[in-house]
Amino acid sequence: MHTSIVHIVDSYKILPPRIAVLRLQLLRHKKITIISSYSPTDAADEYELNAFYYQLEEVICSDKVYHKFVVEASTLE
């Protein structure tokens, strides 16, 4: 983590194998959550895809912070 933002990090967690959550405490008690995910490739089976999107939805819905940013990356094979 870059030293310039360490002081505003409220929490972080890695949800294996493809999701990371970073919560930042900004000025005046405002918080934001950044959810980074890496979706399965086209080679993944339907079960793996469904499990990934279910987990991502759970993370997004369970976070009580008003401002959320979801970043998703994927590669096509």
mmCIF file of the N, C-alpha and C atoms, coordinates in Angstrom:
data_MODEL
# 
_entry.id   MODEL 
# 
loop_
_atom_site.group_PDB 
_atom_site.id 
_atom_site.type_symbol 
_atom_site.label_atom_id 
_atom_site.label_alt_id 
_atom_site.label_comp_id 
_atom_site.label_asym_id 
_atom_site.label_entity_id 
_atom_site.label_seq_id 
_atom_site.pdbx_PDB_ins_code 
_atom_site.Cartn_x 
_atom_site.Cartn_y 
_atom_site.Cartn_z 
_atom_site.occupancy 
_atom_site.B_iso_or_equiv 
_atom_site.pdbx_formal_charge 
_atom_site.auth_seq_id 
_atom_site.auth_comp_id 
_atom_site.auth_asym_id 
_atom_site.auth_atom_id 
_atom_site.pdbx_PDB_model_num 
ATOM 1   N N  . MET A 1 1  ? 0.849   -1.167  0.000   1.00 0.00 ? 1  MET A N  1 
ATOM 2   C CA . MET A 1 1  ? 0.000   0.000   0.000   1.00 0.00 ? 1  MET A CA 1 
ATOM 3   C C  . MET A 1 1  ? 0.899   1.236   0.000   1.00 0.00 ? 1  MET A C  1 
ATOM 4   N N  . HIS A 1 2  ? 0.506   2.215   -0.752  1.00 0.00 ? 2  HIS A N  1 
ATOM 5   C CA . HIS A 1 2  ? 1.321   3.425   -0.866  1.00 0.00 ? 2  HIS A CA 1 
ATOM 6   C C  . HIS A 1 2  ? 1.271   4.227   0.431   1.00 0.00 ? 2  HIS A C  1 
ATOM 7   N N  . THR A 1 3  ? 2.404   4.763   0.822   1.00 0.00 ? 3  THR A N  1 
ATOM 8   C CA . THR A 1 3  ? 2.505   5.483   2.097   1.00 0.00 ? 3  THR A CA 1 
ATOM 9   C C  . THR A 1 3  ? 1.638   6.738   2.153   1.00 0.00 ? 3  THR A C  1 
ATOM 10  N N  . SER A 1 4  ? 1.281   7.296   1.010   1.00 0.00 ? 4  SER A N  1 
ATOM 11  C CA . SER A 1 4  ? 0.481   8.526   1.023   1.00 0.00 ? 4  SER A CA 1 
ATOM 12  C C  . SER A 1 4  ? -0.977  8.287   1.408   1.00 0.00 ? 4  SER A C  1 
ATOM 13  N N  . ILE A 1 5  ? -1.442  7.041   1.392   1.00 0.00 ? 5  ILE A N  1 
ATOM 14  C CA . ILE A 1 5  ? -2.842  6.789   1.761   1.00 0.00 ? 5  ILE A CA 1 
ATOM 15  C C  . ILE A 1 5  ? -3.003  5.935   3.013   1.00 0.00 ? 5  ILE A C  1 
ATOM 16  N N  . VAL A 1 6  ? -1.915  5.474   3.577   1.00 0.00 ? 6  VAL A N  1 
ATOM 17  C CA . VAL A 1 6  ? -1.997  4.588   4.741   1.00 0.00 ? 6  VAL A CA 1 
ATOM 18  C C  . VAL A 1 6  ? -2.829  5.209   5.858   1.00 0.00 ? 6  VAL A C  1 
ATOM 19  N N  . HIS A 1 7  ? -2.712  6.494   6.075   1.00 0.00 ? 7  HIS A N  1 
ATOM 20  C CA . HIS A 1 7  ? -3.412  7.157   7.182   1.00 0.00 ? 7  HIS A CA 1 
ATOM 21  C C  . HIS A 1 7  ? -4.931  7.235   6.985   1.00 0.00 ? 7  HIS A C  1 
ATOM 22  N N  . ILE A 1 8  ? -5.443  7.025   5.781   1.00 0.00 ? 8  ILE A N  1 
ATOM 23  C CA . ILE A 1 8  ? -6.898  7.081   5.572   1.00 0.00 ? 8  ILE A CA 1 
ATOM 24  C C  . ILE A 1 8  ? -7.526  5.696   5.391   1.00 0.00 ? 8  ILE A C  1 
ATOM 25  N N  . VAL A 1 9  ? -6.723  4.648   5.470   1.00 0.00 ? 9  VAL A N  1 
ATOM 26  C CA . VAL A 1 9  ? -7.261  3.293   5.325   1.00 0.00 ? 9  VAL A CA 1 
ATOM 27  C C  . VAL A 1 9  ? -7.993  2.910   6.603   1.00 0.00 ? 9  VAL A C  1 
ATOM 28  N N  . ASP A 1 10 ? -9.269  2.635   6.467   1.00 0.00 ? 10 ASP A N  1 
ATOM 29  C CA . ASP A 1 10 ? -10.084 2.182   7.591   1.00 0.00 ? 10 ASP A CA 1 
ATOM 30  C C  . ASP A 1 10 ? -9.930  0.671   7.752   1.00 0.00 ? 10 ASP A C  1 
ATOM 31  N N  . SER A 1 11 ? -10.014 -0.054  6.642   1.00 0.00 ? 11 SER A N  1 
ATOM 32  C CA . SER A 1 11 ? -9.833  -1.504  6.670   1.00 0.00 ? 11 SER A CA 1 
ATOM 33  C C  . SER A 1 11 ? -9.647  -2.025  5.254   1.00 0.00 ? 11 SER A C  1 
ATOM 34  N N  . TYR A 1 12 ? -9.196  -3.248  5.185   1.00 0.00 ? 12 TYR A N  1 
ATOM 35  C CA . TYR A 1 12 ? -9.102  -3.923  3.891   1.00 0.00 ? 12 TYR A CA 1 
ATOM 36  C C  . TYR A 1 12 ? -9.244  -5.422  4.122   1.00 0.00 ? 12 TYR A C  1 
ATOM 37  N N  . LYS A 1 13 ? -9.705  -6.116  3.105   1.00 0.00 ? 13 LYS A N  1 
ATOM 38  C CA . LYS A 1 13 ? -9.751  -7.571  3.188   1.00 0.00 ? 13 LYS A CA 1 
ATOM 39  C C  . LYS A 1 13 ? -9.670  -8.153  1.785   1.00 0.00 ? 13 LYS A C  1 
ATOM 40  N N  . ILE A 1 14 ? -9.087  -9.317  1.729   1.00 0.00 ? 14 ILE A N  1 
ATOM 41  C CA . ILE A 1 14 ? -8.954  -10.058 0.488   1.00 0.00 ? 14 ILE A CA 1 
ATOM 42  C C  . ILE A 1 14 ? -9.885  -11.258 0.597   1.00 0.00 ? 14 ILE A C  1 
ATOM 43  N N  . LEU A 1 15 ? -10.771 -11.403 -0.374  1.00 0.00 ? 15 LEU A N  1 
ATOM 44  C CA . LEU A 1 15 ? -11.693 -12.534 -0.401  1.00 0.00 ? 15 LEU A CA 1 
ATOM 45  C C  . LEU A 1 15 ? -11.279 -13.449 -1.548  1.00 0.00 ? 15 LEU A C  1 
ATOM 46  N N  . PRO A 1 16 ? -10.543 -14.497 -1.215  1.00 0.00 ? 16 PRO A N  1 
ATOM 47  C CA . PRO A 1 16 ? -10.022 -15.353 -2.270  1.00 0.00 ? 16 PRO A CA 1 
ATOM 48  C C  . PRO A 1 16 ? -11.148 -15.966 -3.098  1.00 0.00 ? 16 PRO A C  1 
ATOM 49  N N  . PRO A 1 17 ? -10.968 -16.204 -4.333  1.00 0.00 ? 17 PRO A N  1 
ATOM 50  C CA . PRO A 1 17 ? -9.710  -15.958 -5.021  1.00 0.00 ? 17 PRO A CA 1 
ATOM 51  C C  . PRO A 1 17 ? -9.699  -14.681 -5.839  1.00 0.00 ? 17 PRO A C  1 
ATOM 52  N N  . ARG A 1 18 ? -10.811 -13.908 -5.875  1.00 0.00 ? 18 ARG A N  1 
ATOM 53  C CA . ARG A 1 18 ? -10.889 -12.863 -6.901  1.00 0.00 ? 18 ARG A CA 1 
ATOM 54  C C  . ARG A 1 18 ? -11.384 -11.491 -6.450  1.00 0.00 ? 18 ARG A C  1 
ATOM 55  N N  . ILE A 1 19 ? -11.590 -11.261 -5.165  1.00 0.00 ? 19 ILE A N  1 
ATOM 56  C CA . ILE A 1 19 ? -12.185 -9.995  -4.725  1.00 0.00 ? 19 ILE A CA 1 
ATOM 57  C C  . ILE A 1 19 ? -11.350 -9.378  -3.604  1.00 0.00 ? 19 ILE A C  1 
ATOM 58  N N  . ALA A 1 20 ? -11.168 -8.052  -3.684  1.00 0.00 ? 20 ALA A N  1 
ATOM 59  C CA . ALA A 1 20 ? -10.485 -7.301  -2.629  1.00 0.00 ? 20 ALA A CA 1 
ATOM 60  C C  . ALA A 1 20 ? -11.341 -6.085  -2.285  1.00 0.00 ? 20 ALA A C  1 
ATOM 61  N N  . VAL A 1 21 ? -11.408 -5.763  -0.994  1.00 0.00 ? 21 VAL A N  1 
ATOM 62  C CA . VAL A 1 21 ? -12.227 -4.645  -0.519  1.00 0.00 ? 21 VAL A CA 1 
ATOM 63  C C  . VAL A 1 21 ? -11.337 -3.699  0.285   1.00 0.00 ? 21 VAL A C  1 
ATOM 64  N N  . LEU A 1 22 ? -11.382 -2.420  -0.072  1.00 0.00 ? 22 LEU A N  1 
ATOM 65  C CA . LEU A 1 22 ? -10.608 -1.387  0.618   1.00 0.00 ? 22 LEU A CA 1 
ATOM 66  C C  . LEU A 1 22 ? -11.570 -0.303  1.076   1.00 0.00 ? 22 LEU A C  1 
ATOM 67  N N  . ARG A 1 23 ? -11.581 -0.028  2.389   1.00 0.00 ? 23 ARG A N  1 
ATOM 68  C CA . ARG A 1 23 ? -12.435 1.031   2.938   1.00 0.00 ? 23 ARG A CA 1 
ATOM 69  C C  . ARG A 1 23 ? -11.552 2.192   3.371   1.00 0.00 ? 23 ARG A C  1 
ATOM 70  N N  . LEU A 1 24 ? -11.931 3.388   2.912   1.00 0.00 ? 24 LEU A N  1 
ATOM 71  C CA . LEU A 1 24 ? -11.157 4.588   3.220   1.00 0.00 ? 24 LEU A CA 1 
ATOM 72  C C  . LEU A 1 24 ? -11.994 5.557   4.039   1.00 0.00 ? 24 LEU A C  1 
ATOM 73  N N  . GLN A 1 25 ? -11.384 6.142   5.053   1.00 0.00 ? 25 GLN A N  1 
ATOM 74  C CA . GLN A 1 25 ? -12.009 7.160   5.891   1.00 0.00 ? 25 GLN A CA 1 
ATOM 75  C C  . GLN A 1 25 ? -11.526 8.508   5.390   1.00 0.00 ? 25 GLN A C  1 
ATOM 76  N N  . LEU A 1 26 ? -12.421 9.285   4.805   1.00 0.00 ? 26 LEU A N  1 
ATOM 77  C CA . LEU A 1 26 ? -12.056 10.583  4.256   1.00 0.00 ? 26 LEU A CA 1 
ATOM 78  C C  . LEU A 1 26 ? -12.335 11.682  5.269   1.00 0.00 ? 26 LEU A C  1 
ATOM 79  N N  . LEU A 1 27 ? -12.195 12.909  4.857   1.00 0.00 ? 27 LEU A N  1 
ATOM 80  C CA . LEU A 1 27 ? -12.456 14.040  5.744   1.00 0.00 ? 27 LEU A CA 1 
ATOM 81  C C  . LEU A 1 27 ? -13.922 14.094  6.148   1.00 0.00 ? 27 LEU A C  1 
ATOM 82  N N  . ARG A 1 28 ? -14.173 14.684  7.280   1.00 0.00 ? 28 ARG A N  1 
ATOM 83  C CA . ARG A 1 28 ? -15.534 14.893  7.796   1.00 0.00 ? 28 ARG A CA 1 
ATOM 84  C C  . ARG A 1 28 ? -16.324 13.588  7.917   1.00 0.00 ? 28 ARG A C  1 
ATOM 85  N N  . HIS A 1 29 ? -15.665 12.541  8.309   1.00 0.00 ? 29 HIS A N  1 
ATOM 86  C CA . HIS A 1 29 ? -16.294 11.245  8.585   1.00 0.00 ? 29 HIS A CA 1 
ATOM 87  C C  . HIS A 1 29 ? -16.940 10.592  7.370   1.00 0.00 ? 29 HIS A C  1 
ATOM 88  N N  . LYS A 1 30 ? -16.566 11.014  6.185   1.00 0.00 ? 30 LYS A N  1 
ATOM 89  C CA . LYS A 1 30 ? -17.079 10.366  4.984   1.00 0.00 ? 30 LYS A CA 1 
ATOM 90  C C  . LYS A 1 30 ? -16.230 9.144   4.685   1.00 0.00 ? 30 LYS A C  1 
ATOM 91  N N  . LYS A 1 31 ? -16.894 8.076   4.262   1.00 0.00 ? 31 LYS A N  1 
ATOM 92  C CA . LYS A 1 31 ? -16.197 6.842   3.939   1.00 0.00 ? 31 LYS A CA 1 
ATOM 93  C C  . LYS A 1 31 ? -16.528 6.420   2.518   1.00 0.00 ? 31 LYS A C  1 
ATOM 94  N N  . ILE A 1 32 ? -15.572 5.785   1.880   1.00 0.00 ? 32 ILE A N  1 
ATOM 95  C CA . ILE A 1 32 ? -15.830 5.162   0.586   1.00 0.00 ? 32 ILE A CA 1 
ATOM 96  C C  . ILE A 1 32 ? -15.283 3.735   0.632   1.00 0.00 ? 32 ILE A C  1 
ATOM 97  N N  . THR A 1 33 ? -15.871 2.896   -0.178  1.00 0.00 ? 33 THR A N  1 
ATOM 98  C CA . THR A 1 33 ? -15.409 1.526   -0.316  1.00 0.00 ? 33 THR A CA 1 
ATOM 99  C C  . THR A 1 33 ? -15.046 1.287   -1.768  1.00 0.00 ? 33 THR A C  1 
ATOM 100 N N  . ILE A 1 34 ? -13.885 0.718   -1.972  1.00 0.00 ? 34 ILE A N  1 
ATOM 101 C CA . ILE A 1 34 ? -13.453 0.336   -3.314  1.00 0.00 ? 34 ILE A CA 1 
ATOM 102 C C  . ILE A 1 34 ? -13.417 -1.186  -3.350  1.00 0.00 ? 34 ILE A C  1 
ATOM 103 N N  . ILE A 1 35 ? -14.186 -1.746  -4.258  1.00 0.00 ? 35 ILE A N  1 
ATOM 104 C CA . ILE A 1 35 ? -14.251 -3.197  -4.412  1.00 0.00 ? 35 ILE A CA 1 
ATOM 105 C C  . ILE A 1 35 ? -13.604 -3.539  -5.748  1.00 0.00 ? 35 ILE A C  1 
ATOM 106 N N  . SER A 1 36 ? -12.537 -4.285  -5.685  1.00 0.00 ? 36 SER A N  1 
ATOM 107 C CA . SER A 1 36 ? -11.817 -4.681  -6.889  1.00 0.00 ? 36 SER A CA 1 
ATOM 108 C C  . SER A 1 36 ? -12.034 -6.171  -7.112  1.00 0.00 ? 36 SER A C  1 
ATOM 109 N N  . SER A 1 37 ? -12.386 -6.523  -8.325  1.00 0.00 ? 37 SER A N  1 
ATOM 110 C CA . SER A 1 37 ? -12.632 -7.936  -8.604  1.00 0.00 ? 37 SER A CA 1 
ATOM 111 C C  . SER A 1 37 ? -12.037 -8.329  -9.946  1.00 0.00 ? 37 SER A C  1 
ATOM 112 N N  . TYR A 1 38 ? -11.772 -9.591  -10.060 1.00 0.00 ? 38 TYR A N  1 
ATOM 113 C CA . TYR A 1 38 ? -11.206 -10.147 -11.284 1.00 0.00 ? 38 TYR A CA 1 
ATOM 114 C C  . TYR A 1 38 ? -12.074 -11.339 -11.661 1.00 0.00 ? 38 TYR A C  1 
ATOM 115 N N  . SER A 1 39 ? -12.915 -11.153 -12.659 1.00 0.00 ? 39 SER A N  1 
ATOM 116 C CA . SER A 1 39 ? -13.885 -12.192 -13.001 1.00 0.00 ? 39 SER A CA 1 
ATOM 117 C C  . SER A 1 39 ? -13.220 -13.385 -13.684 1.00 0.00 ? 39 SER A C  1 
ATOM 118 N N  . PRO A 1 40 ? -13.852 -14.542 -13.564 1.00 0.00 ? 40 PRO A N  1 
ATOM 119 C CA . PRO A 1 40 ? -13.328 -15.733 -14.241 1.00 0.00 ? 40 PRO A CA 1 
ATOM 120 C C  . PRO A 1 40 ? -13.306 -15.534 -15.757 1.00 0.00 ? 40 PRO A C  1 
ATOM 121 N N  . THR A 1 41 ? -12.447 -16.270 -16.411 1.00 0.00 ? 41 THR A N  1 
ATOM 122 C CA . THR A 1 41 ? -12.345 -16.186 -17.869 1.00 0.00 ? 41 THR A CA 1 
ATOM 123 C C  . THR A 1 41 ? -13.484 -16.956 -18.526 1.00 0.00 ? 41 THR A C  1 
ATOM 124 N N  . ASP A 1 42 ? -13.557 -16.850 -19.829 1.00 0.00 ? 42 ASP A N  1 
ATOM 125 C CA . ASP A 1 42 ? -14.571 -17.588 -20.580 1.00 0.00 ? 42 ASP A CA 1 
ATOM 126 C C  . ASP A 1 42 ? -14.411 -19.098 -20.444 1.00 0.00 ? 42 ASP A C  1 
ATOM 127 N N  . ALA A 1 43 ? -13.234 -19.540 -20.052 1.00 0.00 ? 43 ALA A N  1 
ATOM 128 C CA . ALA A 1 43 ? -12.991 -20.973 -19.889 1.00 0.00 ? 43 ALA A CA 1 
ATOM 129 C C  . ALA A 1 43 ? -13.640 -21.532 -18.618 1.00 0.00 ? 43 ALA A C  1 
ATOM 130 N N  . ALA A 1 44 ? -14.075 -20.663 -17.719 1.00 0.00 ? 44 ALA A N  1 
ATOM 131 C CA . ALA A 1 44 ? -14.689 -21.107 -16.466 1.00 0.00 ? 44 ALA A CA 1 
ATOM 132 C C  . ALA A 1 44 ? -16.050 -21.735 -16.734 1.00 0.00 ? 44 ALA A C  1 
ATOM 133 N N  . ASP A 1 45 ? -16.398 -22.688 -15.889 1.00 0.00 ? 45 ASP A N  1 
ATOM 134 C CA . ASP A 1 45 ? -17.720 -23.301 -16.053 1.00 0.00 ? 45 ASP A CA 1 
ATOM 135 C C  . ASP A 1 45 ? -18.789 -22.420 -15.409 1.00 0.00 ? 45 ASP A C  1 
ATOM 136 N N  . GLU A 1 46 ? -20.028 -22.764 -15.649 1.00 0.00 ? 46 GLU A N  1 
ATOM 137 C CA . GLU A 1 46 ? -21.155 -21.954 -15.173 1.00 0.00 ? 46 GLU A CA 1 
ATOM 138 C C  . GLU A 1 46 ? -21.183 -21.859 -13.650 1.00 0.00 ? 46 GLU A C  1 
ATOM 139 N N  . TYR A 1 47 ? -20.833 -22.941 -12.968 1.00 0.00 ? 47 TYR A N  1 
ATOM 140 C CA . TYR A 1 47 ? -20.816 -22.938 -11.507 1.00 0.00 ? 47 TYR A CA 1 
ATOM 141 C C  . TYR A 1 47 ? -19.823 -21.900 -10.978 1.00 0.00 ? 47 TYR A C  1 
ATOM 142 N N  . GLU A 1 48 ? -18.616 -21.880 -11.553 1.00 0.00 ? 48 GLU A N  1 
ATOM 143 C CA . GLU A 1 48 ? -17.590 -20.927 -11.115 1.00 0.00 ? 48 GLU A CA 1 
ATOM 144 C C  . GLU A 1 48 ? -18.024 -19.486 -11.369 1.00 0.00 ? 48 GLU A C  1 
ATOM 145 N N  . LEU A 1 49 ? -18.627 -19.232 -12.523 1.00 0.00 ? 49 LEU A N  1 
ATOM 146 C CA . LEU A 1 49 ? -19.121 -17.885 -12.833 1.00 0.00 ? 49 LEU A CA 1 
ATOM 147 C C  . LEU A 1 49 ? -20.211 -17.459 -11.858 1.00 0.00 ? 49 LEU A C  1 
ATOM 148 N N  . ASN A 1 50 ? -21.176 -18.350 -11.623 1.00 0.00 ? 50 ASN A N  1 
ATOM 149 C CA . ASN A 1 50 ? -22.266 -18.028 -10.695 1.00 0.00 ? 50 ASN A CA 1 
ATOM 150 C C  . ASN A 1 50 ? -21.746 -17.793 -9.285  1.00 0.00 ? 50 ASN A C  1 
ATOM 151 N N  . ALA A 1 51 ? -20.799 -18.609 -8.843  1.00 0.00 ? 51 ALA A N  1 
ATOM 152 C CA . ALA A 1 51 ? -20.234 -18.448 -7.502  1.00 0.00 ? 51 ALA A CA 1 
ATOM 153 C C  . ALA A 1 51 ? -19.522 -17.103 -7.369  1.00 0.00 ? 51 ALA A C  1 
ATOM 154 N N  . PHE A 1 52 ? -18.783 -16.726 -8.405  1.00 0.00 ? 52 PHE A N  1 
ATOM 155 C CA . PHE A 1 52 ? -18.083 -15.440 -8.381  1.00 0.00 ? 52 PHE A CA 1 
ATOM 156 C C  . PHE A 1 52 ? -19.067 -14.286 -8.277  1.00 0.00 ? 52 PHE A C  1 
ATOM 157 N N  . TYR A 1 53 ? -20.081 -14.255 -9.143  1.00 0.00 ? 53 TYR A N  1 
ATOM 158 C CA . TYR A 1 53 ? -21.020 -13.133 -9.140  1.00 0.00 ? 53 TYR A CA 1 
ATOM 159 C C  . TYR A 1 53 ? -21.887 -13.118 -7.889  1.00 0.00 ? 53 TYR A C  1 
ATOM 160 N N  . TYR A 1 54 ? -22.176 -14.279 -7.323  1.00 0.00 ? 54 TYR A N  1 
ATOM 161 C CA . TYR A 1 54 ? -22.900 -14.333 -6.057  1.00 0.00 ? 54 TYR A CA 1 
ATOM 162 C C  . TYR A 1 54 ? -22.047 -13.707 -4.949  1.00 0.00 ? 54 TYR A C  1 
ATOM 163 N N  . GLN A 1 55 ? -20.765 -14.088 -4.894  1.00 0.00 ? 55 GLN A N  1 
ATOM 164 C CA . GLN A 1 55 ? -19.879 -13.527 -3.872  1.00 0.00 ? 55 GLN A CA 1 
ATOM 165 C C  . GLN A 1 55 ? -19.719 -12.017 -4.050  1.00 0.00 ? 55 GLN A C  1 
ATOM 166 N N  . LEU A 1 56 ? -19.582 -11.563 -5.284  1.00 0.00 ? 56 LEU A N  1 
ATOM 167 C CA . LEU A 1 56 ? -19.450 -10.129 -5.545  1.00 0.00 ? 56 LEU A CA 1 
ATOM 168 C C  . LEU A 1 56 ? -20.708 -9.380  -5.112  1.00 0.00 ? 56 LEU A C  1 
ATOM 169 N N  . GLU A 1 57 ? -21.870 -9.917  -5.428  1.00 0.00 ? 57 GLU A N  1 
ATOM 170 C CA . GLU A 1 57 ? -23.123 -9.280  -5.018  1.00 0.00 ? 57 GLU A CA 1 
ATOM 171 C C  . GLU A 1 57 ? -23.240 -9.217  -3.499  1.00 0.00 ? 57 GLU A C  1 
ATOM 172 N N  . GLU A 1 58 ? -22.844 -10.287 -2.818  1.00 0.00 ? 58 GLU A N  1 
ATOM 173 C CA . GLU A 1 58 ? -22.873 -10.302 -1.354  1.00 0.00 ? 58 GLU A CA 1 
ATOM 174 C C  . GLU A 1 58 ? -21.980 -9.205  -0.770  1.00 0.00 ? 58 GLU A C  1 
ATOM 175 N N  . VAL A 1 59 ? -20.813 -9.033  -1.328  1.00 0.00 ? 59 VAL A N  1 
ATOM 176 C CA . VAL A 1 59 ? -19.879 -8.005  -0.850  1.00 0.00 ? 59 VAL A CA 1 
ATOM 177 C C  . VAL A 1 59 ? -20.475 -6.619  -1.062  1.00 0.00 ? 59 VAL A C  1 
ATOM 178 N N  . ILE A 1 60 ? -21.020 -6.371  -2.236  1.00 0.00 ? 60 ILE A N  1 
ATOM 179 C CA . ILE A 1 60 ? -21.594 -5.057  -2.545  1.00 0.00 ? 60 ILE A CA 1 
ATOM 180 C C  . ILE A 1 60 ? -22.783 -4.756  -1.648  1.00 0.00 ? 60 ILE A C  1 
ATOM 181 N N  . CYS A 1 61 ? -23.679 -5.715  -1.479  1.00 0.00 ? 61 CYS A N  1 
ATOM 182 C CA . CYS A 1 61 ? -24.902 -5.485  -0.694  1.00 0.00 ? 61 CYS A CA 1 
ATOM 183 C C  . CYS A 1 61 ? -24.642 -5.420  0.807   1.00 0.00 ? 61 CYS A C  1 
ATOM 184 N N  . SER A 1 62 ? -23.632 -6.110  1.290   1.00 0.00 ? 62 SER A N  1 
ATOM 185 C CA . SER A 1 62 ? -23.390 -6.136  2.735   1.00 0.00 ? 62 SER A CA 1 
ATOM 186 C C  . SER A 1 62 ? -22.646 -4.903  3.233   1.00 0.00 ? 62 SER A C  1 
ATOM 187 N N  . ASP A 1 63 ? -22.043 -4.163  2.336   1.00 0.00 ? 63 ASP A N  1 
ATOM 188 C CA . ASP A 1 63 ? -21.300 -2.970  2.738   1.00 0.00 ? 63 ASP A CA 1 
ATOM 189 C C  . ASP A 1 63 ? -22.276 -1.823  2.984   1.00 0.00 ? 63 ASP A C  1 
ATOM 190 N N  . LYS A 1 64 ? -22.196 -1.211  4.150   1.00 0.00 ? 64 LYS A N  1 
ATOM 191 C CA . LYS A 1 64 ? -23.149 -0.165  4.535   1.00 0.00 ? 64 LYS A CA 1 
ATOM 192 C C  . LYS A 1 64 ? -22.706 1.242   4.145   1.00 0.00 ? 64 LYS A C  1 
ATOM 193 N N  . VAL A 1 65 ? -21.541 1.358   3.549   1.00 0.00 ? 65 VAL A N  1 
ATOM 194 C CA . VAL A 1 65 ? -21.034 2.665   3.134   1.00 0.00 ? 65 VAL A CA 1 
ATOM 195 C C  . VAL A 1 65 ? -21.831 3.151   1.933   1.00 0.00 ? 65 VAL A C  1 
ATOM 196 N N  . TYR A 1 66 ? -22.160 4.440   1.924   1.00 0.00 ? 66 TYR A N  1 
ATOM 197 C CA . TYR A 1 66 ? -22.989 5.000   0.856   1.00 0.00 ? 66 TYR A CA 1 
ATOM 198 C C  . TYR A 1 66 ? -22.264 5.024   -0.480  1.00 0.00 ? 66 TYR A C  1 
ATOM 199 N N  . HIS A 1 67 ? -21.012 5.456   -0.470  1.00 0.00 ? 67 HIS A N  1 
ATOM 200 C CA . HIS A 1 67 ? -20.255 5.578   -1.719  1.00 0.00 ? 67 HIS A CA 1 
ATOM 201 C C  . HIS A 1 67 ? -19.429 4.320   -1.948  1.00 0.00 ? 67 HIS A C  1 
ATOM 202 N N  . LYS A 1 68 ? -19.704 3.633   -3.056  1.00 0.00 ? 68 LYS A N  1 
ATOM 203 C CA . LYS A 1 68 ? -18.972 2.421   -3.411  1.00 0.00 ? 68 LYS A CA 1 
ATOM 204 C C  . LYS A 1 68 ? -18.488 2.541   -4.843  1.00 0.00 ? 68 LYS A C  1 
ATOM 205 N N  . PHE A 1 69 ? -17.305 2.062   -5.061  1.00 0.00 ? 69 PHE A N  1 
ATOM 206 C CA . PHE A 1 69 ? -16.746 2.005   -6.406  1.00 0.00 ? 69 PHE A CA 1 
ATOM 207 C C  . PHE A 1 69 ? -16.372 0.557   -6.670  1.00 0.00 ? 69 PHE A C  1 
ATOM 208 N N  . VAL A 1 70 ? -16.924 0.000   -7.721  1.00 0.00 ? 70 VAL A N  1 
ATOM 209 C CA . VAL A 1 70 ? -16.635 -1.386  -8.067  1.00 0.00 ? 70 VAL A CA 1 
ATOM 210 C C  . VAL A 1 70 ? -15.802 -1.388  -9.342  1.00 0.00 ? 70 VAL A C  1 
ATOM 211 N N  . VAL A 1 71 ? -14.652 -2.009  -9.255  1.00 0.00 ? 71 VAL A N  1 
ATOM 212 C CA . VAL A 1 71 ? -13.751 -2.106  -10.397 1.00 0.00 ? 71 VAL A CA 1 
ATOM 213 C C  . VAL A 1 71 ? -13.634 -3.581  -10.738 1.00 0.00 ? 71 VAL A C  1 
ATOM 214 N N  . GLU A 1 72 ? -13.959 -3.915  -11.981 1.00 0.00 ? 72 GLU A N  1 
ATOM 215 C CA . GLU A 1 72 ? -13.881 -5.317  -12.376 1.00 0.00 ? 72 GLU A CA 1 
ATOM 216 C C  . GLU A 1 72 ? -12.999 -5.452  -13.602 1.00 0.00 ? 72 GLU A C  1 
ATOM 217 N N  . ALA A 1 73 ? -12.139 -6.428  -13.557 1.00 0.00 ? 73 ALA A N  1 
ATOM 218 C CA . ALA A 1 73 ? -11.284 -6.727  -14.700 1.00 0.00 ? 73 ALA A CA 1 
ATOM 219 C C  . ALA A 1 73 ? -11.571 -8.144  -15.158 1.00 0.00 ? 73 ALA A C  1 
ATOM 220 N N  . SER A 1 74 ? -11.481 -8.354  -16.431 1.00 0.00 ? 74 SER A N  1 
ATOM 221 C CA . SER A 1 74 ? -11.641 -9.709  -16.947 1.00 0.00 ? 74 SER A CA 1 
ATOM 222 C C  . SER A 1 74 ? -10.789 -9.862  -18.189 1.00 0.00 ? 74 SER A C  1 
ATOM 223 N N  . THR A 1 75 ? -10.461 -11.083 -18.471 1.00 0.00 ? 75 THR A N  1 
ATOM 224 C CA . THR A 1 75 ? -9.740  -11.379 -19.702 1.00 0.00 ? 75 THR A CA 1 
ATOM 225 C C  . THR A 1 75 ? -10.508 -12.440 -20.453 1.00 0.00 ? 75 THR A C  1 
ATOM 226 N N  . LEU A 1 76 ? -10.511 -12.331 -21.729 1.00 0.00 ? 76 LEU A N  1 
ATOM 227 C CA . LEU A 1 76 ? -11.188 -13.316 -22.556 1.00 0.00 ? 76 LEU A CA 1 
ATOM 228 C C  . LEU A 1 76 ? -10.154 -14.282 -23.095 1.00 0.00 ? 76 LEU A C  1 
ATOM 229 N N  . GLU A 1 77 ? -10.475 -15.545 -23.023 1.00 0.00 ? 77 GLU A N  1 
ATOM 230 C CA . GLU A 1 77 ? -9.562  -16.558 -23.565 1.00 0.00 ? 77 GLU A CA 1 
ATOM 231 C C  . GLU A 1 77 ? -10.129 -17.131 -24.830 1.00 0.00 ? 77 GLU A C  1 
# 
